[in-house]
C-alpha cells in the first residue's frame, strides 16, 4: 500500500513540475528597424526575423532558454500582468527583450501574441528593432 501512495505522489510531483514550464515557437510577420547611422533615426519595415523558440520558461526560477541555430542561450524570465518577459543580455552587452502576452480567456489558450525588441549598439550607432507575431505552445 505504501508503494501505491509513493507512486501517486511521484506522479503528482512530476505533473506539477511540467506544469510550471512553458515552451513556445514564435513566428514574426511584421517588424521595423531603425538606423541612426547619419545622425537622425531612419526607420524602415523589416521581415528578416522569421522565428524564435523559447524553451523551459520557468517563472518560479525566473529562467528560460532561447534555442537558436547555433545553440541555446539562458535568459531571465519574469511574470508580468498576463504576460511573460524574457530578457537576454548578449555577449557584446546588447539587450533583447521579448514579451509573450497570455490570451484572453475567450481566445485560443495555446496561441500568444508576442513582441520581440532588440536594443543593439553598433560601431555606427544604435540599431534597435522590434518584431510582432504569435507564439504557439509546444508540447
Secondary structure, 3 states (H helix, E strand, C coil): CHHHHHHHHHHHHHHHHHHCEEEEEEEEEEEEEEECCCCCCEEEEECCCCEEEEEEEECCCCEEEEEECCEEEEEEEEEECCEEEEEEECCCCCEEEEEEECCCCCCCCCEEEEEEEEECEECCEECCEEEEEEEEECC
